[in-house]
Amino acid sequence: IPGKEGAENQKDGEYVLTYEDKDGDWMLVGDVPWEMFTDSCRRLRIMKGSDAIGLAPRAGEKSKNRN
């Protein structure tokens, strides 16, 4: 499943910051440049890492997957 790697690596009890974009999709904070984030962010949510499986990866994980 695309995007699954980042949240899977979270240990039980760890939390991640997510946001809802203007399309209603929940994404991990840090997956887009700051200006795009501020234009598209509608609300923030702190989620358990295990609940964030399937969300888009963070920027560092995305760039790691490009190589």
DOGU-117469 format. One line per 2 residues: number of its first residue (from 1); their letters; for each residue x, y, z of N, C-alpha, C, O. Coordinates in nm, 4 decimals. Atoms other than C-alpha are relative to their C-alpha. Layout:
BEGIN
NUM	a	X:Y:Z:X:Y:Z:X:Y:Z:X:Y:Z | ...
//
This chain:
BEGIN
1	ip	0.0861:-0.1180:0.0000:0.0000:0.0000:0.0000:0.0898:0.1232:0.0000:0.1746:0.1359:0.0883 | -0.0829:-0.1207:0.0045:0.1572:0.3348:-0.1002:-0.0195:0.0849:0.1245:-0.1315:0.0988:0.1737
3	gk	0.0076:-0.0873:-0.1162:0.2382:0.5635:0.1912:-0.0052:-0.0720:0.1322:-0.0081:-0.0080:0.2373 | 0.0163:0.0786:-0.1216:0.2155:0.2819:0.4422:0.1273:-0.0047:0.0841:0.1203:-0.0229:0.2057
5	eg	-0.1272:0.0207:-0.0673:0.5868:0.2730:0.5300:0.0190:0.0912:0.1205:0.0611:0.0442:0.2262 | -0.0263:-0.0956:-0.1064:0.6020:0.5900:0.7440:-0.0735:-0.0327:0.1283:-0.0120:-0.0376:0.2348
7	ae	0.0779:0.0264:-0.1194:0.3221:0.5089:0.9840:0.0315:-0.1382:0.0576:0.0244:-0.1579:0.1789 | -0.0334:0.1334:-0.0494:0.4216:0.1419:1.0049:0.1234:0.0025:0.0890:0.1351:-0.0775:0.1818
9	nq	-0.1224:-0.0093:-0.0776:0.7599:0.2458:1.1432:-0.0209:0.0676:0.1349:0.0704:0.0679:0.2176 | 0.0278:-0.0628:-0.1277:0.5932:0.4338:1.4304:-0.0176:-0.1085:0.1057:-0.0847:-0.2092:0.0829
11	kd	0.0166:0.0953:-0.1093:0.6206:0.2525:1.7618:-0.1361:0.0205:0.0647:-0.1936:0.1290:0.0564 | 0.1267:-0.0131:-0.0720:0.3064:0.1822:1.9627:0.0107:0.1142:0.0988:0.1121:0.1282:0.1672
13	ge	0.0025:-0.1096:-0.0943:0.2105:0.4878:2.1639:0.0587:0.1286:-0.0554:0.0482:0.2326:0.0096 | -0.0508:-0.1229:0.0599:0.3821:0.7361:1.9292:-0.1119:0.0670:-0.0769:-0.2038:0.0018:-0.1265
15	yv	0.1031:-0.0779:0.0673:0.1767:1.0135:1.7762:0.0594:0.0748:-0.1178:0.1780:0.1080:-0.1174 | -0.0417:-0.0760:0.1174:0.1958:1.1911:1.4401:-0.0995:0.1133:-0.0216:-0.2173:0.1015:0.0119
17	lt	0.0852:-0.1144:0.0301:0.0602:1.5287:1.3318:-0.0505:-0.0141:-0.1424:0.0283:-0.0306:-0.2355 | 0.0616:0.0127:0.1317:-0.1825:1.5083:1.0408:-0.0856:0.1231:-0.0264:-0.1194:0.1982:0.0651
19	ye	0.0885:-0.1109:0.0343:-0.3908:1.7613:0.8534:-0.0975:-0.0431:-0.1072:-0.0711:-0.1337:-0.1863 | 0.1000:0.0233:0.1041:-0.7022:1.7625:0.6418:0.0173:0.1072:-0.1061:0.0146:0.2264:-0.0754
21	dk	-0.0160:-0.0982:0.1072:-0.6511:1.9261:0.3037:-0.1370:0.0436:-0.0521:-0.2404:-0.0068:-0.0083 | 0.1273:-0.0545:0.0478:-0.9146:2.1183:0.1099:-0.0831:-0.1007:-0.0787:-0.2004:-0.0757:-0.1065
23	dg	0.0746:0.1068:0.0661:-1.0121:1.7960:-0.0715:-0.0599:-0.0986:0.0998:-0.1302:-0.1919:0.0611 | 0.0517:0.0889:-0.1025:-1.0953:1.6297:0.2607:0.0885:-0.1205:0.0273:0.0489:-0.2111:0.1006
25	dw	-0.0931:0.1112:-0.0216:-0.7927:1.3960:0.2508:0.0880:0.0297:0.1203:0.1294:0.1439:0.1402 | -0.0895:-0.0145:-0.1142:-0.5860:1.3381:0.5659:0.1407:-0.0376:-0.0415:0.1627:-0.1437:-0.0998
27	ml	-0.1389:0.0153:0.0399:-0.2110:1.3724:0.5145:0.0897:0.0194:0.1222:0.0493:0.0825:0.2199 | -0.0975:-0.0259:-0.1049:0.0979:1.3635:0.7358:0.0599:0.1385:-0.0210:0.0936:0.1757:-0.1334
29	vg	-0.0612:-0.1316:0.0087:0.2323:1.7099:0.8147:0.1445:-0.0174:-0.0461:0.2148:-0.1071:0.0004 | -0.1357:0.0057:0.0518:0.5562:1.7729:0.6254:0.0097:-0.0658:-0.1357:0.1201:-0.0823:-0.1877
31	dv	-0.0063:0.0698:0.1294:0.4601:1.5990:0.3012:-0.0028:0.0938:-0.1195:0.0190:0.0499:-0.2324 | 0.0002:-0.0993:0.1089:0.4307:1.9201:0.0952:0.0742:0.1248:0.0464:0.0922:0.1444:0.1666
33	pw	-0.0658:-0.1255:-0.0382:0.6140:2.2549:0.0868:-0.0926:0.0875:0.0857:-0.2149:0.0758:0.0779 | 0.0732:-0.0813:-0.0975:0.5079:2.5113:0.3515:-0.1138:0.0800:-0.0640:-0.2256:0.0784:-0.0127
35	em	0.1052:-0.0820:0.0607:0.3150:2.7431:0.1159:-0.1183:-0.0845:-0.0464:-0.2335:-0.0437:-0.0313 | 0.1080:0.0887:0.0426:0.1162:2.4542:-0.0285:-0.0784:-0.0487:0.1222:-0.2010:-0.0591:0.1177
37	ft	0.0650:0.0432:-0.1241:0.0446:2.3324:0.3273:-0.0927:0.1092:0.0526:-0.2084:0.0822:0.0850 | 0.0827:-0.1079:-0.0560:-0.0800:2.6744:0.4447:-0.1195:0.0317:-0.0891:-0.2230:0.0762:-0.0393
39	ds	0.1132:-0.0228:0.0901:-0.3004:2.7067:0.1346:-0.1041:-0.1111:0.0082:-0.2225:-0.0865:-0.0151 | 0.0926:0.1131:0.0072:-0.4543:2.3605:0.1684:-0.0465:-0.0521:0.1358:-0.1448:-0.1260:0.1416
41	cr	0.0345:0.0548:-0.1320:-0.4682:2.2895:0.5452:-0.1320:0.0578:0.0500:-0.1495:0.1796:0.0556 | 0.1286:-0.0420:-0.0555:-0.8198:2.3020:0.6863:-0.0079:-0.0260:0.1502:-0.0705:0.0512:0.2229
43	rl	-0.0058:0.0274:-0.1442:-0.7600:2.1422:1.0273:0.1106:-0.1002:0.0275:0.1520:-0.1753:-0.0608 | -0.1072:0.0884:-0.0440:-0.4948:1.9537:1.2237:-0.0560:-0.1057:0.0929:-0.1576:-0.0843:0.1590
45	ri	0.0401:0.1071:-0.0926:-0.5241:1.6267:1.4139:0.1252:-0.0750:0.0424:0.2103:-0.1077:-0.0403 | -0.1073:0.0862:-0.0512:-0.2813:1.4387:1.6357:-0.0563:-0.1407:0.0037:-0.1577:-0.1671:0.0683
47	mk	0.0477:0.1379:0.0092:-0.3172:1.0690:1.5590:0.1047:-0.0953:0.0542:0.2239:-0.0646:0.0537 | -0.0940:0.1074:-0.0331:-0.1628:0.7513:1.6927:0.0659:-0.0432:-0.1295:0.0016:-0.0476:-0.2344
49	gs	-0.0720:0.0438:0.1191:0.1041:0.6320:1.4515:-0.0687:-0.1177:-0.0672:-0.0718:-0.1261:-0.1900 | 0.0654:0.1180:0.0569:-0.0854:0.3047:1.4076:-0.1276:0.0367:-0.0760:-0.1677:-0.0351:-0.1675
51	da	0.1210:-0.0438:0.0699:-0.3987:0.4978:1.2994:0.0326:0.0737:-0.1291:-0.0548:0.0925:-0.2137 | -0.0399:-0.0792:0.1166:-0.2006:0.6925:1.0380:0.0487:-0.0878:-0.1151:0.0916:-0.0350:-0.2177
53	ig	-0.0430:0.0886:0.1092:-0.1144:0.3854:0.8277:-0.0852:0.0284:-0.1231:-0.2079:0.0333:-0.1154 | 0.0700:-0.0276:0.1245:-0.2032:0.4600:0.4671:-0.0023:0.1465:-0.0375:-0.0392:0.1802:-0.1500
55	la	-0.0075:-0.1410:0.0344:-0.1589:0.8369:0.4876:0.1267:0.0249:-0.0802:0.2191:-0.0564:-0.0787 | -0.1179:-0.0338:0.0808:0.0894:1.0077:0.2571:0.1230:0.0086:0.0891:0.1140:0.0543:0.2031
57	pr	-0.1230:-0.0044:-0.0795:0.4505:0.9771:0.3748:0.0489:0.1409:0.0237:0.0093:0.2338:-0.0468 | -0.0626:-0.1296:-0.0257:0.6486:1.2643:0.5242:0.0972:0.0314:-0.1132:0.1346:-0.0565:-0.1909
59	ag	-0.0868:-0.0460:0.1096:0.8728:1.4678:0.2934:0.1293:-0.0819:-0.0050:0.1719:-0.1216:-0.1135 | -0.1252:0.0746:-0.0019:1.1902:1.2853:0.4045:-0.0162:-0.1406:-0.0531:0.0710:-0.1915:-0.1235
61	ek	0.0245:0.1356:0.0475:1.0386:0.9463:0.3371:-0.0310:0.0010:-0.1485:0.0076:-0.0912:-0.2203 | 0.0302:-0.0097:0.1422:0.9074:1.0612:-0.0014:0.1283:0.0125:-0.0805:0.1468:-0.0571:-0.1803
63	sk	-0.1227:-0.0212:0.0761:1.2480:1.1847:-0.1141:0.0886:-0.1240:0.0062:0.1608:-0.1528:-0.0893 | -0.0778:0.1224:-0.0121:1.4101:0.8649:0.0145:-0.0503:-0.1034:-0.1016:0.0291:-0.1788:-0.1577
65	nr	0.0583:0.0963:0.0931:1.1703:0.6617:-0.2038:0.0265:0.0377:-0.1455:0.0175:-0.0481:-0.2333 | -0.0249:-0.0431:0.1372:1.2540:0.8688:-0.5140:0.1334:-0.0502:-0.0513:0.1491:-0.0684:-0.1721
67	n	-0.1343:0.0404:0.0429:1.6181:0.7552:-0.5211:0.0075:-0.1450:-0.0345:0.1139:-0.1940:-0.0723
//
